[in-house]
Amino acid sequence: MPDATLADAVTPTPDLAARAVQTGSSPVRDILALTARPEVISFAGGLPAPELFDATGIAAAFQHVLTEEPRRALQYSTSEGSPELRAAVAARTTARGLATDADDLIVTTGSQQGLSLLATALLEPGDVVLVEDPCYLAALQIFSFAGARVVPVPTDDEGLLPEALDEIAARERPKLLYVVPTFQNPTGRTLSAERRAAVAAVAARRGLWIAEDDPYGELRFEGEPVPWVATFPGAEDRTALLGSFSKVMAPGLRLGWLRAPAALRRACVIAKQAADLHTSTVDQAAAARYLSVSDLDAHLERVRGAYRDRRDALVNGLAVALPEGSRWNRPAGGMFVWATLPEGYDATALLPEVVRHDVAYVPGAPFFAGPPDATAIRLSFVTHSPDEIREGLVRLATALGSAHGSARQEE
């Protein structure tokens, strides 16, 4: 009998997990790859302005920890995170209106990991997660990987609708509600105190967890801060609050934090042990040092001033850049403006023509868990200077005019 050939002996490799096949790549990340050319003025990515990073202060913090305490800074650490950094975050969180102890917190590798840990600790395949519609795109990816069934909650220009939330929660019996109540990504909207109180009451009445994501709360340009959902009656024992240093210090540090009730926090620590053991020790040490010797609030004042000017440059130019009949908001902080083009426009179909004019936005459709709005676009105003923004809007007006003219000729 002849020997089996190598081809006969090889068995095909097993398939990928269904969740890996079903969860798509982020359209935002894909667009960023397309618009990486330096000549492109991109309103697509939520990229903090690199010229505003306190590179000197951060470098000095790294220099200090690597010179004065290298054995500790370069060693393994605890899964919960650096005691010094957690104490600093606890102090800032308490000062912002939510009494917090260092032991209430876990340091995470960006707040994105915090949300992933919550999904691991809370969600079984088939569990229902409620989200604002539209919703932060990477959250939809996380919930897809967890095997959850995502159900959208309607919104208006002021954010999530509490009455709709109550009705849907009664019908769907969700495990978790995910919200970005302050300067939401992608819309820039901020939920009022009254709606936050109503959300907390619904969560208590219907028995669900709340994941409150707050990466943008310290980027307020005007108006008074609104208390976290976690501070309202009914939400205190069922809210996990996520925060990040990406928007206030530097995203390359990949440092975030998670504040959660004790039982959920312990489960998230175990999930983190399985994921990465702990967040970078040297980055945590440098961040703690930076917070102890630098004035982060003064730095944030400079950032907020620059971002306010950039928001104004974008919002004030949209009437000329977008077709007649478009709508947009004017967020009081954060990084994003949400706009809708007139009926009949398709923001996704128009994007290739826009990119050919060396400008870019993110189509709004991928952010929807429910039926998408094809006319919606997300515009980030933080990456470029006001002059660059104004030039980008000139290009955008030309691109949209050219694309619309071509479409009319085809008709």
Summary of the structure (lengths in Angstrom):
residues: 411
radius of gyration: 22.8
end to end distance: 69.4
largest distance: 84.6
contacts: 1406
relative contact order: 0.16
helix: 48%
strand: 14%
